[in-house]
């Protein structure tokens, strides 16, 4: 595909996303219909689409609208690329720009528009709004967790090097690596296929690092999702009994094969068996949230979220935290976590639940801002007084 043809493909995908379709589904559908597109073409189209999704408002301002053509025009202007050479109408490129299109566009207004944040969310980002929003406009790094059951950091780095992948330690966690070259080769690298490393954000690993794990303790990952933190717990403390649960059990379908690959031992508990399996010494509840800390990876969430949805999420988070408290032994710990940068889902939510829960204290909390090279994460540890 020519550079112009890639722009046209991105325009079509952006029009579908603007109409309400999910970005991943749109890109997957385009790739299946476009057998002529090679891996580099698919990667380039994806980069165009996600580049606009991270910077939707500023691209719309610069391009003079929210159609796919206007958004890509705005993105090219923002990146100091000449749009006329790509909107040529040649080789499946988009049709040439009209005089009206060329006349449209303006610099984005300072603040939420220029930094690509919805107006209603801007004040909720707090004192670091500008820095947080600016960080979320850029691509996230590729982070790996070294599986301590099978390797140490040096061994993992050396193994990745043999596959043409350069990785360096990340300061957020002793087990975290950041891939700085060769990320596209990761899926077929023996270090990955043999379970020496797992894809996991460095701050997500740091949440597990903060847990006080001990041999023999019973640990429940209550909202396990795909099981990334479950496996990290099992690798950090193989002598613990580690259990995983998710209200949507299909999310855990790949957990046992991943655990076998990693050499980890975990047990999955169905929802109807959860109460009987309690109590646990430690309950981790990485609750459903806005995902605002990971909007670099899933930027359309920034534009789909609204205040009503955030309120519903907060109600769910509070319910899950109360449930986790009920599943914990006397003297046990509940570790609450989100991948959110919003205080309403983090410290304010925890304080609200604590205010109605006698006998519980917050004994630890921490957050990892997106400005420090990780996803945005928050965690708080609650113990019975």
Wavefront OBJ file of the C-alpha trace (Angstrom):
o trace
v 0.000 0.000 0.000
v 1.144 3.538 -0.718
v 1.286 6.076 2.128
v -1.802 7.706 0.677
v -3.691 4.396 0.555
v -2.898 3.871 4.229
v -4.349 7.321 4.970
v -7.539 6.406 3.062
v -7.876 3.151 5.020
v -7.476 5.074 8.292
v -10.148 7.560 7.150
v -12.624 4.734 6.551
v -11.862 3.206 9.945
v -12.225 6.557 11.725
v -15.605 7.158 10.071
v -16.797 3.795 11.401
v -15.478 4.565 14.901
v -17.121 7.998 14.851
v -20.366 6.170 14.062
v -20.074 4.185 17.304
v -18.166 1.056 16.287
v -15.392 -0.248 18.546
v -11.904 0.563 17.287
v -10.480 -2.957 17.621
v -13.458 -4.469 15.789
v -13.163 -1.908 13.010
v -9.441 -2.529 12.525
v -9.884 -6.302 12.641
v -12.689 -6.119 10.087
v -10.634 -3.918 7.778
v -7.646 -6.275 7.986
v -9.806 -9.300 7.125
v -11.297 -7.536 4.126
v -7.913 -6.245 2.973
v -5.894 -9.378 2.231
v -3.586 -7.302 0.062
v -2.360 -5.397 3.122
v 0.920 -6.646 4.576
v 1.922 -6.547 8.217
v 3.619 -3.155 7.805
v 0.487 -1.769 6.150
v -1.738 -3.024 8.957
v 0.622 -1.579 11.549
v 0.716 1.800 9.767
v -3.083 2.026 9.498
v -3.417 1.094 13.146
v -0.884 3.760 14.114
v -2.830 6.395 12.148
v -6.118 5.419 13.784
v -4.795 5.238 17.318
v -2.816 8.439 16.831
v -6.070 10.239 16.071
v -7.963 8.497 18.890
v -5.414 9.785 21.396
v -5.679 13.322 19.978
v -9.257 13.459 18.700
v -10.169 16.984 19.822
v -6.990 18.680 18.654
v -7.094 16.834 15.324
v -10.739 17.839 14.850
v -9.896 21.481 15.539
v -6.937 21.526 13.154
v -8.832 19.611 10.458
v -12.103 21.492 10.786
v -14.412 18.586 11.617
v -14.892 15.062 12.953
v -15.139 13.118 9.715
v -12.359 10.710 8.946
v -10.987 13.079 6.299
v -10.998 16.077 8.630
v -9.418 14.114 11.472
v -6.599 12.778 9.310
v -6.075 16.241 7.831
v -5.773 17.620 11.364
v -3.394 14.841 12.392
v -1.107 15.501 9.408
v -1.089 19.214 10.136
v -0.291 18.539 13.790
v 2.617 16.312 12.765
v 3.905 18.914 10.277
v 3.294 16.661 7.284
v 2.087 18.099 3.985
v -1.479 16.786 3.482
v -1.665 17.725 -0.203
v 0.891 15.067 -1.150
v -1.122 12.326 0.582
v -4.604 13.501 -0.444
v -3.713 12.998 -4.098
v -6.389 10.661 -5.415
v -3.646 8.457 -6.845
v -2.988 4.808 -5.948
v -6.082 4.505 -3.726
v -5.153 7.663 -1.828
v -7.965 9.951 -0.620
v -9.372 12.429 -3.108
v -7.610 15.795 -3.279
v -8.607 18.325 -0.661
v -11.137 20.901 -1.752
v -10.543 24.630 -1.276
v -13.221 24.533 1.421
v -11.405 21.760 3.310
v -8.101 23.580 3.027
v -9.688 26.728 4.449
v -11.110 24.933 7.476
v -9.254 24.289 10.696
v -7.925 26.381 13.550
v -5.478 26.001 16.425
v -7.083 24.087 19.332
v -8.078 26.127 22.360
v -5.685 26.021 25.289
v -6.496 23.482 27.982
v -8.824 20.515 27.492
v -9.126 20.829 23.710
v -5.411 21.274 23.036
v -4.553 18.424 25.406
v -7.318 16.145 24.119
v -9.509 15.713 27.157
v -13.323 15.984 27.423
v -14.365 19.235 29.092
v -16.315 17.478 31.859
v -13.260 15.406 32.827
v -10.717 18.210 32.776
v -11.361 19.538 36.326
v -11.482 15.979 37.702
v -7.847 15.385 36.818
v -6.764 17.652 39.661
v -3.639 19.758 39.932
v -1.695 17.615 37.455
v -4.347 17.828 34.719
v -2.071 19.296 32.056
v 0.772 16.825 32.642
v -1.575 13.834 32.844
v -3.527 14.782 29.727
v -0.313 15.457 27.799
v 1.068 12.024 28.686
v -2.140 10.322 27.567
v -1.732 11.800 24.061
v 1.228 9.519 23.336
v 1.758 5.821 22.742
v 2.361 3.636 25.799
v 5.551 1.663 26.195
v 5.703 -2.135 25.905
v 6.356 -3.611 29.339
v 7.152 -7.179 30.320
v 7.125 -9.009 33.646
v 9.997 -11.401 34.253
v 8.568 -14.672 35.543
v 10.674 -15.375 38.629
v 9.677 -19.044 38.577
v 11.666 -19.542 35.375
v 14.132 -16.695 35.024
v 15.767 -13.659 36.539
v 16.006 -10.246 34.908
v 19.433 -10.740 33.336
v 18.507 -14.122 31.898
v 15.272 -12.750 30.421
v 17.061 -9.783 28.835
v 19.646 -12.083 27.277
v 17.013 -14.485 25.964
v 15.062 -11.627 24.378
v 18.251 -10.332 22.778
v 18.641 -13.610 20.871
v 15.258 -12.871 19.248
v 16.280 -9.380 18.195
v 14.441 -7.722 21.088
v 16.168 -5.120 23.230
v 14.716 -4.708 26.729
v 15.887 -2.714 29.732
v 14.873 -2.700 33.380
v 12.047 -0.375 34.347
v 12.298 1.394 37.736
v 8.658 0.840 38.710
v 9.213 -2.829 39.620
v 12.159 -5.203 40.109
v 10.551 -7.617 37.644
v 9.631 -5.024 34.995
v 11.293 -4.648 31.611
v 10.594 -2.084 28.904
v 11.039 -3.158 25.294
v 12.921 -0.447 23.438
v 13.475 -2.283 20.164
v 11.929 -5.262 18.367
v 8.531 -5.352 20.096
v 6.807 -6.824 17.031
v 8.961 -9.976 17.344
v 7.786 -10.665 20.875
v 4.914 -13.042 20.185
v 7.211 -15.604 18.573
v 10.200 -15.119 20.865
v 11.114 -18.204 22.966
v 11.366 -15.990 26.061
v 7.645 -15.307 25.639
v 6.429 -18.654 24.317
v 8.362 -20.544 27.018
v 6.971 -18.391 29.834
v 10.079 -16.475 30.871
v 8.239 -13.168 30.386
v 4.631 -11.970 30.275
v 3.174 -8.770 28.882
v 2.241 -6.605 31.867
v 2.514 -2.898 32.588
v 5.232 -1.998 35.090
v 2.792 -0.227 37.448
v 0.503 -3.257 37.409
v 3.505 -5.289 38.563
v 4.234 -2.696 41.247
v 0.725 -3.178 42.646
v 1.589 -6.854 43.223
v 5.044 -5.981 44.603
v 3.310 -4.004 47.326
v 1.323 -7.019 48.584
v 2.562 -8.639 51.795
v 2.689 -12.206 50.467
v 3.650 -15.113 52.720
v 4.037 -18.846 52.304
v 0.853 -20.769 52.972
v -1.518 -17.807 52.834
v -4.737 -17.991 50.839
v -4.892 -15.227 48.231
v -7.923 -14.375 46.092
v -7.739 -12.232 42.953
v -11.417 -11.279 43.020
v -11.653 -9.412 39.692
v -8.965 -11.337 37.872
v -9.863 -10.463 34.273
v -7.265 -12.199 32.118
v -5.277 -13.204 35.199
v -2.151 -11.068 34.804
v -1.948 -10.152 38.479
v -2.933 -13.690 39.473
v 0.125 -15.048 37.687
v 2.321 -12.295 39.095
v 1.222 -13.236 42.639
v 1.871 -16.920 41.996
v 5.335 -16.147 40.595
v 6.273 -13.847 43.472
v 5.147 -16.317 46.165
v 4.876 -19.874 44.793
v 4.221 -21.191 48.320
v 0.920 -19.282 48.594
v -2.448 -20.747 47.598
v -3.604 -18.490 44.775
v -7.211 -18.332 43.579
v -8.721 -16.398 40.672
v -12.314 -15.314 40.116
v -14.113 -13.093 37.651
v -17.804 -12.342 37.307
v -17.352 -12.977 33.559
v -15.689 -16.426 33.637
v -14.859 -16.400 29.916
v -12.168 -13.832 30.678
v -10.309 -16.581 32.539
v -10.423 -19.119 29.694
v -6.722 -18.685 28.922
v -5.522 -18.570 32.522
v -4.751 -22.259 33.011
v -2.751 -22.595 29.752
v -0.843 -19.427 30.676
v -0.230 -20.772 34.182
v 1.114 -24.041 32.778
v 3.418 -22.121 30.445
v 4.647 -20.047 33.385
v 5.025 -23.024 35.724
v 2.570 -21.415 38.178
v -0.170 -23.028 40.236
v -3.514 -21.212 40.441
v -7.112 -22.303 41.007
v -10.188 -20.758 39.417
v -13.283 -20.299 41.595
v -16.748 -19.934 40.044
v -19.028 -17.217 41.390
v -21.435 -19.681 42.987
v -18.533 -21.324 44.878
v -16.947 -18.102 46.088
v -18.716 -17.708 49.438
v -18.008 -21.320 50.391
v -14.307 -20.924 49.540
v -13.920 -17.864 51.797
v -12.306 -16.586 53.943
v -8.972 -15.552 52.455
v -5.936 -13.973 54.071
v -5.584 -11.489 51.228
v -8.171 -10.356 48.696
v -7.015 -8.293 45.725
v -9.828 -6.450 43.985
v -8.593 -4.725 40.834
v -12.057 -3.336 40.178
v -13.717 -2.368 36.891
v -12.935 1.300 36.347
v -12.770 4.073 33.794
v -9.428 2.730 32.579
v -8.240 6.336 32.462
v -4.753 5.272 33.481
v -4.484 3.138 30.343
v -6.058 5.509 27.818
v -2.800 5.563 25.869
v -3.482 1.900 25.046
v -7.283 2.145 24.701
v -7.861 5.824 23.871
v -11.444 5.541 22.686
v -12.448 5.010 26.335
v -11.628 8.675 26.902
v -14.391 9.678 24.494
v -16.946 6.976 25.387
v -16.973 7.686 29.133
v -19.506 10.150 30.562
v -20.441 11.321 34.039
v -23.367 8.891 34.353
v -21.147 5.929 33.416
v -18.545 7.061 35.947
v -21.212 7.167 38.672
v -22.281 3.625 37.780
v -18.682 2.460 37.916
v -18.215 4.023 41.354
v -21.274 2.188 42.666
v -19.897 -1.097 41.313
v -16.473 -0.411 42.807
v -17.960 0.254 46.239
v -20.029 -2.953 46.072
v -16.980 -5.035 45.131
v -14.878 -3.501 47.904
v -17.568 -4.320 50.483
v -17.763 -7.871 49.113
v -14.001 -8.253 49.388
v -14.161 -7.180 53.038
v -16.677 -9.946 53.697
v -14.372 -12.545 52.128
v -11.375 -11.664 54.311
v -10.211 -13.411 57.480
v -9.859 -11.653 60.817
v -6.558 -9.831 60.518
v -6.616 -10.215 56.757
v -6.040 -7.577 54.102
v -8.070 -6.210 51.223
v -5.993 -4.648 48.440
v -8.121 -2.322 46.345
v -6.716 -1.307 42.949
v -7.677 0.564 39.787
v -5.979 1.573 36.570
v -7.510 5.027 36.965
v -6.089 8.500 37.478
v -9.358 9.855 38.922
v -9.533 10.440 42.677
v -13.259 9.650 42.574
v -12.417 6.034 41.782
v -9.394 5.913 44.049
v -8.817 7.566 47.415
v -12.232 9.232 47.591
v -14.009 5.949 46.872
v -11.994 4.065 49.507
v -12.582 6.760 52.123
v -16.310 6.680 51.383
v -16.533 2.911 51.957
v -14.347 3.124 55.074
v -16.628 5.778 56.548
v -19.465 3.269 56.641
v -17.376 0.206 57.631
v -16.537 -0.031 61.301
v -13.428 -1.964 62.284
v -11.450 -1.280 59.104
v -8.412 0.934 58.588
v -6.410 2.003 55.567
v -2.825 0.946 56.264
v -1.224 1.728 52.917
v -1.921 3.492 49.638
v 0.100 4.402 46.570
v -0.398 5.681 43.064
v 1.638 5.570 39.867
v 1.043 8.547 37.551
v 1.141 8.209 33.781
v 3.814 10.904 33.734
v 6.383 8.425 35.085
v 6.356 6.031 32.142
v 3.696 3.548 33.287
v -0.048 3.247 33.120
v -1.814 5.183 35.842
v -2.537 2.911 38.812
v -3.771 3.287 42.379
v -3.865 0.844 45.284
v -4.962 0.951 48.914
v -4.599 -1.744 51.579
v -7.362 -2.109 54.161
v -7.106 -4.209 57.318
v -9.461 -5.022 60.134
v -8.598 -2.895 63.143
l 1 2 3 4 5 6 7 8 9 10 11 12 13 14 15 16 17 18 19 20 21 22 23 24 25 26 27 28 29 30 31 32 33 34 35 36 37 38 39 40 41 42 43 44 45 46 47 48 49 50 51 52 53 54 55 56 57 58 59 60 61 62 63 64 65 66 67 68 69 70 71 72 73 74 75 76 77 78 79 80 81 82 83 84 85 86 87 88 89 90 91 92 93 94 95 96 97 98 99 100 101 102 103 104 105 106 107 108 109 110 111 112 113 114 115 116 117 118 119 120 121 122 123 124 125 126 127 128 129 130 131 132 133 134 135 136 137 138 139 140 141 142 143 144 145 146 147 148 149 150 151 152 153 154 155 156 157 158 159 160 161 162 163 164 165 166 167 168 169 170 171 172 173 174 175 176 177 178 179 180 181 182 183 184 185 186 187 188 189 190 191 192 193 194 195 196 197 198 199 200 201 202 203 204 205 206 207 208 209 210 211 212 213 214 215 216 217 218 219 220 221 222 223 224 225 226 227 228 229 230 231 232 233 234 235 236 237 238 239 240 241 242 243 244 245 246 247 248 249 250 251 252 253 254 255 256 257 258 259 260 261 262 263 264 265 266 267 268 269 270 271 272 273 274 275 276 277 278 279 280 281 282 283 284 285 286 287 288 289 290 291 292 293 294 295 296 297 298 299 300 301 302 303 304 305 306 307 308 309 310 311 312 313 314 315 316 317 318 319 320 321 322 323 324 325 326 327 328 329 330 331 332 333 334 335 336 337 338 339 340 341 342 343 344 345 346 347 348 349 350 351 352 353 354 355 356 357 358 359 360 361 362 363 364 365 366 367 368 369 370 371 372 373 374 375 376 377 378 379 380 381 382 383 384 385
